[in-house]
């Protein structure tokens, strides 16, 4: 069904170098016989468009594709110079002519930083979406315009439904505001931002909400749809089990935990992080692309199709339970990182004072000590900078780590689980969400792949790193015994002796 739908299609994709974009390109090339994929790319960090495409081609997410279909990427992926900040995405007339047979548009380009300045967040996430829609209006064969949003575009809600919610501001007004605030004083812009995004924890979710209302306004002009995945993490099965997304968000927490840099997290004990395996995110996205024209064919005046991908109804495992599984099974000792600081392990608490106390004593003080030693030895300090960024990230993530978002679950979940059983698009993750052995297996694969893919550590170094980790464990246990000895004979025993005199 999916393979047949995408057969010989020409596709335009923005955000092709992002977490969702790369995985989407990989799956389309490996499992769907598409004709062309046009990728919007802009020159970046001194690289030309061709150099950026070559760099993208070398990304490890494509190694299975290169093994199975060595020439697929080079023959079917076409770079399109452009920029979401420019009118019509900055695409030349010649390139638009080249793209005239495009029938599907996936708009994934966005800034995902939570602390992005308001004007830039609006320009990219709202303005970029507007330009993508205007470009889509010129495509005569368009079947689907899929806007990649987020499950957290309305984070002030406790129960999120697959529908459009009233935006805080009209998207046209937001675009005007972004133009007038570009040269505004930073202090004044910060004050205006806090007023405008009231009810939203950051400029990212605010801009995403506004962008959805913009896409909704095009529902009678174009076959538009909105896809809302939750937190995209490591892959369940494809292209390789445990293949990680990036060192941001939840994946970053797992990696820092394994590296011994994260020792405490402010979070309730029952906190679920709504996680979406990367490959499941792509398979559901492809299925929803198939469903969209069907929905419009049934009723052209229908509400805009909105599709959710969320683990709320099929997985009850909390984030603290993931941490507990990692501790109990010793996953990050079995696959010890070379780039390891302290022993893996983190204390989960919803007591703010306790969180800050542990953060200071177990993260700041050790980092400060090591950096002082580095300075004395004539080297550049490293760890305090990491801890500052980590504290800032934990602060930005707090609105999402202290609240459990509820929903009706993943759209059409039962339907596609049955439909694609035993195919290239099977989604067994929905049936194994609470399986303990499967969770351990996934976490082990995740730790191994984080080490190899994100930290770029050769798997052959695991035995050596494991030995170093065991030495650290022995030293840590010896220090615990010594400290207990000193406390007992230095404080407790003298106190007991004094009490016995009375």
Buried (B, 14 or more C-beta within 10 A) or exposed (E): BBBEBBEEBBBBBBBBBBBBBBBBBBBBBBBBBBBBBBBBBBEEEEBEBEBBBEEBBEEBBBBBBBEEBEEBBEEBBBBBBBBBBEEBBBBEEEBBEBBEEBBBBBBBBBBBBBEBBBBBBBBBBBBBBBBBBEBBEEBEEBBBBBBBBBBBBBBBBEEBEBEBBEBBBEBEEBBEBBEEBEEBEEEEBEEBBEEBBEEBBBBBBBBBBBBBBBBBBBBEEBBBBBBBBBBBBBBBBBBBBBBBBBBBBBBBBBBBBBBBBBBBBBBBEEBBBBBBBBBBBBBBBBBBBBBBBEBBEEEEEEEBBBBBBBBBBBBEBBBBBBBEBBBEBEBBBEBBBBBBBBBBBBBBBBEEEEBBEBBEEBBBEBBBEBBEEBEEEEEEBEBBEBBEEBBEBBEBBBBBBEBBBBBBBBBBBEEBBEBBEEEEBBBBBBEBBEBEEBBBBBBBBBBBBBBBBBBEBEEEBBEEBBEBBEEBEEEEEEEEEEEEEEEEEEEEEEEEEEEEEE
